[in-house]
Amino acid sequence: MKKILVLCTGNSCRSQIAEGYLKHFAGDKAEVYSAGIETHGVNPKAIAVMSEDGIDISNHTSNNVDEYKGIDFDYVITVCDNAKENCPYFPSQAEKFHYNFPDPAKAQGTPDEVMEEFRKVRGMIKSYADKFVKEYIK
């Protein structure tokens, strides 16, 4: 079984959404973890936007990357430039991937406009996760 780590700055939005979709698409073919360089808690808007698409991430926790140093990952996916630049060294043969998704937590405007940004980023991450699983897991 493949082990995947999704890494972001605060493990609150992008990495949580990616973890949800990777688990959804990979099913029992992969163990998926997410972590941050820091921990900011799971963003309630990320939970809400995933719920709209039928995926429950309400039980996810915001974890620091140091918690996973003992796991031999097959893949490490960074979902923001900050995480890529500050990613700690993993003593494994993990294949590294990177995609800099916009941070929906930084969206400004009305509540509807902010949620629309979350939906846009969710769509980008969903597409990426689906393609990743088809290419590397199944």
C-alpha positions in Angstrom: 0.0 0.0 0.0 1.3 3.4 -1.0 1.8 6.1 1.6 1.2 9.7 0.6 1.9 12.9 2.6 0.3 16.2 1.6 2.3 19.1 2.9 1.2 22.8 3.2 2.0 25.7 5.4 -0.7 25.5 8.1 -2.5 22.2 7.3 -5.8 24.0 7.5 -7.2 24.3 3.9 -5.4 23.0 0.8 -3.7 20.0 2.3 -6.9 19.1 4.1 -8.9 19.2 0.9 -6.2 17.3 -0.9 -6.1 14.6 1.8 -9.9 14.3 1.5 -9.9 13.8 -2.2 -6.8 11.5 -2.3 -8.5 9.3 0.2 -11.7 9.4 -1.8 -10.1 8.5 -5.1 -7.5 6.0 -3.8 -9.8 4.1 -1.5 -7.9 1.3 0.2 -5.0 1.5 -2.2 -3.2 4.2 -0.2 -2.7 5.7 3.2 -3.0 9.4 3.0 -1.7 11.9 5.6 -1.6 15.7 5.6 0.6 18.0 7.6 1.9 21.5 7.8 5.1 23.3 8.6 2.9 24.9 11.2 -0.6 23.9 12.5 -3.5 26.4 12.2 -6.4 24.0 12.8 -8.8 22.8 10.1 -10.5 25.7 8.4 -14.3 25.5 8.9 -14.8 26.8 5.3 -12.7 23.9 4.0 -14.9 21.5 5.9 -18.1 23.2 4.5 -16.9 23.2 0.9 -15.9 19.5 1.0 -19.2 18.7 2.6 -20.9 20.3 -0.5 -19.1 17.7 -2.6 -20.1 14.8 -0.3 -16.7 14.4 1.5 -16.5 14.7 5.2 -13.2 16.1 6.6 -14.8 17.3 9.9 -12.8 14.7 11.8 -9.4 15.7 10.3 -6.8 17.2 12.6 -4.2 19.8 11.8 -0.8 18.1 12.2 2.8 19.2 12.2 5.1 17.5 9.7 7.4 16.5 12.6 4.7 14.0 13.7 5.3 11.9 10.6 9.1 11.6 10.6 9.0 7.9 11.3 6.8 7.0 8.3 8.5 5.9 5.1 6.4 7.8 2.5 6.2 6.8 -1.2 5.0 10.3 -2.2 5.2 13.7 -0.7 3.0 16.4 -2.4 3.6 20.0 -1.5 0.6 22.2 -2.3 2.1 25.6 -1.7 5.4 27.2 -2.5 6.1 28.0 1.2 5.9 24.3 2.1 8.1 23.3 -0.8 10.8 25.8 0.2 10.6 24.8 3.8 9.9 21.1 3.6 12.1 19.2 6.0 14.3 16.4 4.8 12.6 13.0 5.0 15.0 10.1 5.3 13.1 8.1 2.7 13.0 7.5 -1.1 9.7 9.5 -1.3 9.0 10.8 -4.8 8.3 14.5 -4.4 5.5 16.5 -6.3 4.6 20.1 -6.2 1.6 22.2 -7.2 1.2 25.8 -5.9 -2.6 26.0 -5.3 -4.0 29.5 -4.3 -4.7 29.9 -0.6 -8.5 30.2 -0.3 -8.1 31.3 3.3 -6.7 34.6 2.0 -9.8 35.3 -0.2 -11.4 38.6 0.5 -14.9 40.0 -0.2 -18.4 39.0 0.7 -19.0 35.7 2.4 -20.4 34.4 -0.9 -17.3 35.6 -2.8 -15.0 33.9 -0.2 -16.9 30.6 -0.5 -16.7 30.9 -4.3 -12.9 31.0 -4.0 -12.9 28.0 -1.8 -15.0 26.2 -4.4 -12.6 27.2 -7.2 -9.6 25.9 -5.3 -11.5 22.8 -4.3 -12.1 22.1 -8.0 -8.4 22.5 -8.8 -7.4 20.2 -6.0 -10.0 17.6 -6.9 -8.8 17.5 -10.5 -5.2 17.2 -9.4 -6.0 14.4 -6.8 -8.0 12.4 -9.3 -5.2 12.6 -11.9 -2.5 11.8 -9.3 -4.4 8.6 -8.2 -5.0 7.5 -11.7 -1.4 7.9 -12.6 0.4 6.7 -9.5 -1.9 4.6 -7.4 -4.2 2.5 -9.5 
